[in-house]
């Protein structure tokens, strides 16, 4: 089992910044991917950014150049630095971890609310 705990959400004005953190514990496989998703009311869950255990990162087009995903050296905490925030970034942000070994085993955090006021 893996436990994921997010923190760092809050209310910020448009143009501001926030950094989200997601601390993972438990049975974390050597090969894994950590991801940030977001879900706004009435909308589908959207994959925002991913980082593999090897450090490969991907971003959805709408956040490229504004958001940065990173991991700590122990690779158990993932961060999402969010700059130049827009009202349309308002959502619950959820952390997920994919353990990769003869299949994909996905674990989810509870989510943290990010609200960007105009």
Secondary structure, 3 states (H helix, E strand, C coil): CEEEEEECCEEEECCCCEEEEEEEEECCCCCEEEEEEEECCCCCCEEEEEEECCCCEEECHHHCCCEEEEECCCCCEEEEEECCCCHHHCEEEEEEEEEECCCEEEEECCCEEEEEEC
